[in-house]
Amino acid sequence: MRAGGGRITTTMIPYSKPFIDPRAIKAHNECLRRGQIDPAEQHERFREALANFLGVNQQKVLLTNSCTTALALAWRVFDGGAGRKCWVPVLTWPSTYSEMANRIWYQQTSEHRSMLASGDIYVHVDLWGHPSRGTSDSSIRCIRDRAQNLTPEYPGCSLHCYSFGPLKEVTTLRGGALVGNFSEELETFIDSGTTGRLLRHPDGRNAQMLEPHAAMGLIHLETHSQRRQQRQELVRWYMTQWTVRSELQLITDDLDSCHLCVAIAETHEIREYAREYLASKGIATGIHYPFPMHLDPKLFPDDYELSRKILTLPLHDYLTRRDVEYICHHIRAMLSGLPSSAVLQNWVGSSKQ
């Protein structure tokens, strides 16, 4: 049993927890009862609802079995063949990297951005739910990995990939979407007959979202705006309860998505100590993301260091204000009794042995 910050509990506070509406479970099971697994009515209804939500034509929306698949299809839409350079931020989701493997040129700084050439493909990622900044050069083909960030389109990017995974606001268990903004390439791709029941992942797998998953997405999309507002209120409560200290800073530069609640520690040792301390108080934390994709600190030392300082705090539909108060209480307590740098370095070194 833990006590502190006006809260007593016997359970661990998860840093993330999937929300499944009971109506979504019923809709999913009804598809199974009917034996309807392949895309059908619910698939088209979700496709139409998502298009209306995003303000695009339904014909520019493809529902896929994952955001990773949507990224792969986006590469096909842009005809990314041999010799085509693809640029992604170094700090991004591993599956984004794996889909673009063997065709990646890492981009993060202004110096690297200046190396973009006409015809290159540029993937910019909404890190932690915060919109990334791409390039305004119209000759550069842009794909945006938006995670669950269902916000208005970002100018200068014609293809958008969304995730509807288990921990997203609009979950279909497993699923994603490829959405075109003003992409003539996507229209050509759709008109070519490669969509519909014949739509395939480049390696031959069926790329479409299944009917039961679409039925769930349709239900969860109905409550998306309300639930996002609740998450935004929780992040604002974090900001209210947070003690501003350089040792651990809360990232609050964008409240549109609130996909994750992320803090940046001053050093790697402080991040590791904070994770251990909070776990001892029953507070789970995560890291988004554990490793930069190049895995070589000599190439991009700033990004390597950032990956060692990121700390993801609890944020989900079941989190309450009292939970946030409890978390912030123990963060303040942890910071007020923070050991010296030398002690932290020895502690981290010994904990890895």
C-alpha positions as CSV (number, residue, x, y, z in Angstrom):
1,M,0.0,0.0,0.0
2,R,1.3,3.5,-0.9
3,A,0.3,6.8,0.6
4,G,1.2,10.3,-0.5
5,G,-0.1,13.3,-2.4
6,G,-3.5,12.7,-1.0
7,R,-3.8,9.3,-2.5
8,I,-3.7,5.7,-1.2
9,T,-3.6,2.8,-3.6
10,T,-2.5,-0.8,-3.8
11,T,-2.2,-1.0,-7.6
12,M,0.4,0.2,-10.1
13,I,-0.5,3.2,-12.2
14,P,0.2,2.2,-15.8
15,Y,1.8,4.7,-18.1
16,S,-0.6,3.6,-20.8
17,K,-3.8,1.5,-20.9
18,P,-6.1,0.7,-23.9
19,F,-9.6,2.0,-23.9
20,I,-12.2,-0.3,-25.4
21,D,-15.8,0.9,-25.5
22,P,-18.2,-1.9,-24.6
23,R,-20.2,-1.0,-27.8
24,A,-17.0,-1.5,-29.8
25,I,-16.6,-5.0,-28.3
26,K,-20.3,-5.7,-29.2
27,A,-19.8,-4.5,-32.8
28,H,-16.6,-6.5,-33.2
29,N,-18.3,-9.7,-31.9
30,E,-21.3,-9.1,-34.1
31,C,-19.0,-9.3,-37.2
32,L,-17.5,-12.5,-35.9
33,R,-21.0,-13.9,-35.3
34,R,-22.0,-13.2,-38.8
35,G,-18.7,-14.6,-40.1
36,Q,-17.8,-11.3,-41.7
37,I,-14.0,-10.9,-41.5
38,D,-13.1,-9.4,-44.9
39,P,-13.8,-5.7,-45.5
40,A,-17.5,-5.0,-46.1
41,E,-20.1,-2.6,-44.8
42,Q,-18.4,-1.5,-41.5
43,H,-15.2,-1.0,-43.4
44,E,-16.8,1.4,-45.8
45,R,-18.7,3.2,-43.0
46,F,-15.5,3.7,-41.0
47,R,-13.7,4.9,-44.1
48,E,-16.5,7.4,-44.8
49,A,-16.6,8.6,-41.2
50,L,-12.8,9.1,-41.0
51,A,-12.8,11.0,-44.3
52,N,-15.5,13.3,-43.0
53,F,-13.6,13.8,-39.7
54,L,-10.4,14.7,-41.5
55,G,-12.2,16.8,-44.1
56,V,-11.1,14.9,-47.2
57,N,-12.8,13.0,-50.0
58,Q,-13.6,9.3,-49.1
59,Q,-11.8,8.2,-52.2
60,K,-8.5,9.5,-50.7
61,V,-8.7,7.3,-47.6
62,L,-7.3,3.7,-47.5
63,L,-7.9,1.7,-44.4
64,T,-4.9,-0.6,-43.7
65,N,-4.0,-3.3,-41.1
66,S,-1.4,-1.0,-39.5
67,C,0.3,2.4,-39.8
68,T,3.4,0.5,-40.8
69,T,1.6,-0.9,-43.8
70,A,0.3,2.6,-44.6
71,L,3.9,3.8,-44.7
72,A,4.9,1.0,-47.0
73,L,1.9,1.8,-49.3
74,A,2.9,5.5,-49.3
75,W,6.3,4.5,-50.5
76,R,4.6,2.6,-53.4
77,V,2.3,5.5,-54.2
78,F,5.5,7.7,-54.6
79,D,7.1,4.9,-56.6
80,G,10.0,4.7,-54.2
81,G,12.3,2.4,-56.2
82,A,16.0,1.7,-56.1
83,G,18.2,4.8,-55.7
84,R,15.3,7.0,-54.3
85,K,16.4,8.6,-51.1
86,C,14.1,8.5,-48.1
87,W,14.7,10.8,-45.1
88,V,13.3,10.3,-41.7
89,P,14.0,11.8,-38.3
90,V,16.5,9.8,-36.3
91,L,14.3,9.6,-33.3
92,T,11.3,7.7,-34.5
93,W,9.3,4.5,-34.1
94,P,11.3,1.3,-35.1
95,S,8.6,0.0,-37.5
96,T,8.8,3.3,-39.4
97,Y,12.5,2.6,-39.8
98,S,12.0,-1.0,-40.7
99,E,9.6,-0.2,-43.5
100,M,12.1,2.2,-45.0
101,A,15.2,0.0,-44.3
102,N,17.9,0.1,-46.9
103,R,16.6,3.4,-48.3
104,I,17.1,5.7,-45.3
105,W,19.1,8.9,-45.2
106,Y,18.8,10.2,-41.7
107,Q,17.6,13.7,-41.3
108,Q,17.5,15.8,-38.2
109,T,19.5,19.0,-38.4
110,S,19.2,22.0,-40.7
111,E,22.5,20.9,-42.3
112,H,21.1,17.6,-43.3
113,R,17.8,19.1,-44.4
114,S,19.8,21.3,-46.9
115,M,20.9,18.0,-48.6
116,L,17.4,17.2,-49.7
117,A,17.2,16.9,-53.5
118,S,14.3,17.0,-56.0
119,G,12.5,13.7,-56.1
120,D,13.6,12.6,-52.6
121,I,11.0,11.3,-50.2
122,Y,10.8,13.0,-46.8
123,V,9.0,11.3,-43.9
124,H,8.4,13.6,-40.9
125,V,7.1,12.1,-37.7
126,D,4.8,13.5,-35.0
127,L,7.1,12.8,-32.1
128,W,5.2,12.2,-28.9
129,G,2.1,13.5,-30.6
130,H,3.6,16.8,-31.3
131,P,3.5,17.9,-35.0
132,S,6.9,17.8,-36.7
133,R,8.1,20.4,-39.2
134,G,8.8,19.3,-42.7
135,T,10.0,21.1,-45.8
136,S,8.2,23.6,-48.0
137,D,10.0,22.5,-51.1
138,S,7.3,21.3,-53.5
139,S,9.8,19.1,-55.3
140,I,10.3,17.0,-52.2
141,R,7.6,14.3,-51.8
142,C,6.5,14.3,-48.2
143,I,4.9,11.5,-46.1
144,R,3.8,12.3,-42.6
145,D,3.7,9.6,-39.9
146,R,1.0,11.1,-37.7
147,A,0.6,8.3,-35.1
148,Q,-2.9,9.0,-33.6
149,N,-2.8,12.7,-34.2
150,L,-6.1,13.2,-36.0
151,T,-5.8,16.9,-36.4
152,P,-6.2,19.2,-39.5
153,E,-3.9,18.6,-42.4
154,Y,-0.4,20.1,-42.3
155,P,0.4,22.2,-45.4
156,G,3.1,20.9,-47.7
157,C,2.6,17.2,-47.0
158,S,0.4,15.2,-49.4
159,L,0.3,11.7,-47.7
160,H,-0.6,11.1,-44.1
161,C,-0.3,7.8,-42.2
162,Y,-2.3,7.1,-39.1
163,S,-2.2,4.5,-36.4
164,F,-5.2,2.8,-34.7
165,G,-3.2,0.4,-32.5
166,P,-4.2,-0.9,-29.1
167,L,-3.0,2.2,-27.2
168,K,-4.4,4.9,-29.5
169,E,-7.4,7.1,-28.9
170,V,-9.2,5.5,-31.9
171,T,-8.2,1.9,-31.6
172,T,-9.2,-0.9,-33.9
173,L,-6.9,-3.3,-32.1
174,R,-4.7,-3.3,-35.1
175,G,-5.1,-0.9,-37.9
176,G,-4.0,2.2,-39.7
177,A,-4.9,4.5,-42.6
178,L,-3.3,6.2,-45.6
179,V,-4.9,9.5,-46.4
180,G,-4.2,11.8,-49.3
181,N,-4.4,15.5,-49.0
182,F,-3.7,16.9,-52.5
183,S,-1.8,13.9,-53.8
184,E,-2.3,13.2,-57.5
185,E,-0.2,10.1,-57.0
186,L,-2.7,8.6,-54.5
187,E,-5.6,9.2,-56.9
188,T,-3.6,7.4,-59.6
189,F,-2.8,4.6,-57.2
190,I,-6.5,4.2,-56.3
191,D,-7.7,4.5,-59.9
192,S,-5.2,1.8,-61.0
193,G,-7.3,-0.9,-59.4
194,T,-4.7,-1.9,-56.8
195,T,-7.1,-1.0,-53.9
196,G,-10.2,-2.8,-52.8
197,R,-10.0,-6.5,-52.1
198,L,-6.8,-6.7,-54.1
199,L,-4.9,-4.1,-52.1
200,R,-1.6,-5.7,-51.0
201,H,1.4,-4.9,-48.9
202,P,4.6,-4.8,-51.0
203,D,5.7,-8.2,-49.6
204,G,2.4,-9.8,-50.7
205,R,0.4,-9.6,-47.5
206,N,-3.2,-8.4,-47.6
207,A,-3.0,-4.8,-46.4
208,Q,-6.6,-4.0,-45.7
209,M,-8.2,-3.4,-42.3
210,L,-10.5,-6.3,-41.3
211,E,-14.2,-5.8,-40.9
212,P,-14.4,-6.4,-37.1
213,H,-11.5,-3.9,-36.6
214,A,-13.3,-1.3,-38.7
215,A,-16.5,-1.8,-36.7
216,M,-14.5,-1.0,-33.5
217,G,-12.9,2.1,-35.1
218,L,-16.3,3.4,-36.1
219,I,-17.5,3.4,-32.5
220,H,-14.3,4.9,-31.1
221,L,-14.2,7.7,-33.6
222,E,-17.6,8.9,-32.2
223,T,-16.0,9.6,-28.8
224,H,-12.6,10.7,-30.1
225,S,-13.0,14.5,-29.6
226,Q,-14.4,14.1,-26.1
227,R,-11.7,11.7,-25.0
228,R,-9.0,13.9,-26.5
229,Q,-10.3,16.8,-24.5
230,Q,-10.1,14.7,-21.3
231,R,-6.5,13.9,-22.1
232,Q,-5.7,17.6,-22.7
233,E,-7.2,18.5,-19.4
234,L,-5.0,15.8,-17.7
235,V,-1.9,17.3,-19.4
236,R,-2.9,20.8,-18.2
237,W,-3.3,19.3,-14.7
238,Y,0.3,17.9,-15.0
239,M,1.4,21.5,-15.9
240,T,-0.4,22.9,-12.9
241,Q,1.1,20.4,-10.5
242,W,4.5,20.3,-12.0
243,T,7.5,21.9,-10.2
244,V,9.7,23.7,-12.8
245,R,13.2,22.2,-12.3
246,S,16.0,21.9,-14.9
247,E,16.6,18.3,-13.7
248,L,13.3,17.1,-15.2
249,Q,11.3,19.3,-17.6
250,L,7.8,18.6,-18.9
251,I,7.3,19.0,-22.7
252,T,4.1,21.0,-23.2
253,D,4.7,22.8,-26.5
254,D,1.6,21.3,-28.1
255,L,-1.7,20.2,-26.7
256,D,-3.5,19.2,-30.0
257,S,-2.8,15.5,-29.7
258,C,-1.8,14.6,-26.2
259,H,-0.8,11.2,-27.4
260,L,1.9,10.9,-24.7
261,C,3.0,12.9,-21.7
262,V,6.8,13.2,-22.0
263,A,9.5,14.8,-19.8
264,I,13.1,15.3,-20.6
265,A,15.7,14.7,-17.8
266,E,18.9,16.8,-17.6
267,T,21.0,13.6,-17.7
268,H,20.6,9.9,-18.5
269,E,21.4,9.1,-14.8
270,I,18.5,11.3,-13.6
271,R,16.2,9.6,-16.1
272,E,17.1,6.2,-14.8
273,Y,16.9,7.2,-11.2
274,A,13.5,8.7,-11.8
275,R,12.2,5.6,-13.4
276,E,13.4,3.4,-10.5
277,Y,12.1,5.9,-7.9
278,L,8.6,6.2,-9.4
279,A,8.4,2.4,-9.9
280,S,9.0,2.0,-6.2
281,K,6.0,4.2,-5.6
282,G,3.8,2.2,-7.9
283,I,4.1,4.5,-10.9
284,A,5.0,3.0,-14.3
285,T,6.9,4.9,-16.9
286,G,8.0,4.3,-20.5
287,I,10.6,5.5,-23.0
288,H,9.6,6.9,-26.4
289,Y,11.9,5.8,-27.9
290,P,14.6,3.7,-26.3
291,F,17.1,3.9,-29.2
292,P,17.6,6.4,-32.1
293,M,17.4,4.5,-35.3
294,H,21.0,4.8,-36.4
295,L,22.2,3.2,-33.1
296,D,25.5,5.1,-33.4
297,P,26.1,7.9,-31.0
298,K,29.1,9.1,-33.1
299,L,26.8,10.0,-36.1
300,F,24.2,12.1,-34.3
301,P,25.3,12.6,-30.7
302,D,22.5,15.1,-29.9
303,D,19.8,12.6,-30.9
304,Y,21.5,9.8,-29.1
305,E,21.6,11.8,-25.9
306,L,18.0,12.8,-26.3
307,S,17.0,9.1,-26.5
308,R,18.7,8.6,-23.1
309,K,16.9,11.4,-21.4
310,I,13.3,10.8,-22.5
311,L,10.7,9.7,-19.8
312,T,7.1,8.9,-20.7
313,L,4.7,9.6,-17.8
314,P,1.2,8.0,-17.4
315,L,-1.5,9.3,-19.7
316,H,-4.6,7.4,-20.6
317,D,-8.4,7.3,-20.4
318,Y,-8.4,5.7,-16.9
319,L,-6.0,8.3,-15.4
320,T,-7.6,10.7,-12.9
321,R,-6.6,14.1,-11.5
322,R,-5.8,12.4,-8.2
323,D,-3.4,10.1,-10.0
324,V,-1.7,13.1,-11.6
325,E,-1.4,14.8,-8.2
326,Y,0.1,11.6,-6.7
327,I,2.6,11.3,-9.6
328,C,3.7,14.9,-9.4
329,H,3.9,14.7,-5.6
330,H,6.5,11.9,-5.9
331,I,8.4,13.6,-8.7
332,R,8.7,16.7,-6.4
333,A,9.9,14.4,-3.6
334,M,12.3,12.6,-5.9
335,L,13.8,15.9,-7.1
336,S,14.1,17.4,-3.7
337,G,16.2,14.5,-2.5
338,L,18.1,13.9,-5.8
339,P,21.6,12.5,-5.1
340,S,24.7,14.1,-6.5
341,S,25.9,13.5,-10.0
342,A,28.7,11.3,-8.9
343,V,26.4,9.2,-6.7
344,L,23.9,8.8,-9.6
345,Q,26.6,7.8,-12.0
346,N,27.8,5.1,-9.6
347,W,24.3,4.0,-9.0
348,V,23.5,3.6,-12.7
349,G,26.8,1.8,-13.3
350,S,26.2,-0.7,-10.5
351,S,22.6,-1.3,-11.5
352,K,23.7,-2.5,-15.0
353,Q,26.1,-5.1,-13.6
